[in-house]
């Protein structure tokens, strides 16, 4: 079974969960991100498929990007804990004498108190982000799938409007056998638009 098939099946199952949830919160997620990539001592040659690496880990220079999409939060625990689902279009990249840009379809899946009914100014959460590459610039032979872990820390400043940081780290090599992995730090705002109850 291909990675894309697994990705689409996961999306379908999540949709079923959404339909059967108790409380639905739908909104918009917009964010600015600074993306980087881990570099094995910066000794990497991007000449076609000829990629040489060495041991150790540094960082490539980060570049600016963004993410935008739909956010949904489903109450799964005493009006406090929510299942978060957010399909996003995201632009990432890094710089190593030239800019390497990547466009992804990200699917954030995690748990938080983002739209909690329990009064709390502080927001925390963790989750996974399966991602499919839509397009890439100046990179050959890249993996078309990535899986990242993330954590969020934020503050509810107006009703259920939340501003928060999100830290993501890729678990799959960006290019096979390169030891290069994605890393992003973003500043986001979650704007609730619609609340539904069953």
C-alpha positions in Angstrom: 0.0 0.0 0.0 1.5 3.4 -1.0 2.1 6.3 1.3 -0.4 8.4 -0.6 -3.1 5.7 -0.2 -2.4 5.5 3.6 -2.6 9.3 3.7 -6.0 9.4 1.9 -7.4 6.6 4.1 -6.4 8.5 7.2 -8.1 11.6 5.9 -11.3 9.6 5.3 -11.3 8.0 8.7 -10.7 11.4 10.3 -13.7 12.8 8.4 -15.9 10.0 9.9 -14.7 11.0 13.4 -15.6 14.6 12.6 -19.1 13.6 11.6 -19.7 11.7 14.8 -18.2 14.2 17.2 -20.1 16.0 19.9 -18.9 19.6 19.7 -17.5 21.0 16.4 -15.4 24.2 16.2 -14.4 25.2 12.7 -12.1 28.1 11.8 -9.1 29.4 10.0 -5.5 28.8 10.8 -2.9 31.3 9.4 0.7 31.3 10.2 4.2 32.6 9.5 7.0 30.0 9.7 10.7 30.0 9.8 11.8 26.7 8.3 15.2 25.1 8.4 16.7 21.7 7.8 19.2 19.6 9.8 22.5 19.4 8.0 25.2 16.8 8.6 28.1 19.3 9.3 26.9 21.3 6.3 28.9 18.9 4.1 26.2 18.3 1.6 26.6 18.4 -2.2 23.3 19.1 -4.0 24.7 18.4 -7.5 21.8 16.4 -9.1 21.6 13.0 -7.3 25.2 13.2 -6.1 24.7 13.9 -2.4 27.6 13.5 0.0 27.2 13.8 3.8 29.3 13.5 6.9 28.5 12.7 10.6 27.3 15.2 13.1 24.4 17.7 12.8 24.2 21.4 12.2 21.6 23.6 10.5 21.1 25.0 7.1 20.1 28.6 7.0 16.3 29.0 7.4 14.0 30.9 5.1 10.6 32.5 5.6 7.4 30.7 4.7 3.7 30.5 5.7 0.8 28.1 6.2 -2.9 28.6 5.8 -5.9 26.2 6.1 -9.0 25.1 7.9 -8.9 24.2 11.5 -11.4 22.0 13.4 -11.6 21.0 17.0 -13.7 18.2 18.4 -14.5 17.9 22.1 -13.4 14.5 23.4 -13.1 15.1 27.1 -15.2 17.0 29.6 -15.3 20.2 27.4 -11.5 20.5 27.9 -9.6 18.2 25.6 -10.1 18.4 21.8 -9.0 16.4 18.8 -7.5 18.9 16.4 -7.6 18.4 12.6 -6.1 21.0 10.3 -5.5 20.5 6.5 -3.1 23.1 5.4 -1.2 24.5 2.5 2.4 25.2 3.7 5.5 26.6 2.2 8.9 25.6 3.7 12.5 25.7 2.7 16.1 26.3 3.6 19.2 28.0 2.1 22.5 26.5 1.2 24.0 29.0 -1.2 20.7 28.8 -3.1 17.1 28.6 -1.9 15.4 25.2 -1.7 11.7 25.7 -1.5 9.0 23.1 -0.8 5.2 23.3 -1.0 3.4 20.8 1.1 -0.2 19.6 1.9 0.0 19.2 5.7 -2.5 17.5 7.9 -2.1 18.4 11.5 -3.7 15.7 13.8 -3.3 16.3 17.5 -4.8 17.0 20.9 -5.1 20.4 22.7 -7.4 22.7 24.7 -7.6 25.1 21.7 -11.3 25.8 22.0 -11.9 24.5 25.5 -15.2 25.3 27.3 -13.1 25.3 30.5 -11.8 28.9 31.1 -8.1 28.9 30.4 -5.9 31.5 28.9 -3.0 29.1 28.1 -3.2 26.6 25.2 -1.0 23.5 24.9 -1.0 20.6 22.5 0.9 17.8 20.7 0.4 15.9 17.5 1.5 14.5 14.2 1.7 16.0 10.8 1.6 13.7 7.8 2.6 15.7 4.7 2.7 15.3 0.9 5.0 17.3 -1.3 3.1 19.4 -3.9 6.1 20.9 -5.5 9.8 21.6 -4.9 12.4 24.0 -6.2 16.0 23.1 -6.8 15.8 19.7 -5.1 16.0 16.4 -7.0 14.9 12.9 -5.8 13.2 14.1 -2.7 10.8 12.0 -0.6 7.2 12.9 -1.5 6.0 12.1 2.0 7.1 13.4 5.4 5.8 12.7 9.0 6.5 15.3 11.6 5.8 15.5 15.3 4.7 18.8 16.8 4.0 20.7 19.9 2.1 24.0 20.4 2.1 26.6 23.1 -0.3 29.5 22.9 -2.5 32.2 24.5 -6.2 32.8 24.2 -6.5 36.6 23.9 -10.1 37.2 22.7 -13.0 34.8 23.2 -11.6 31.7 21.5 -9.1 33.5 19.3 -5.7 31.9 20.0 -2.2 33.0 19.0 0.4 30.2 19.4 3.8 28.9 18.4 4.1 25.5 16.7 7.3 23.5 16.6 7.5 20.7 14.0 10.3 18.2 13.5 10.4 15.7 10.5 10.9 12.0 11.2 11.6 11.1 7.6 14.7 12.2 5.6 14.0 14.9 3.1 16.2 13.2 0.5 16.8 9.4 0.8 20.1 8.6 2.5 20.9 12.3 3.1 20.2 12.5 6.9 18.5 15.9 6.2 15.2 16.4 8.1 12.7 19.2 8.1 12.3 21.6 11.0 9.8 24.5 11.4 9.0 27.0 14.0 5.8 29.0 13.3 3.7 31.7 14.8 0.0 31.1 14.1 -3.4 32.5 14.8 -6.5 30.3 15.1 -9.7 32.2 14.3 -13.0 30.3 15.2 -15.7 30.8 12.6 -18.5 28.3 13.4 -19.5 26.2 16.4 -21.8 23.2 16.1 -23.3 21.0 18.8 -25.0 17.7 18.5 
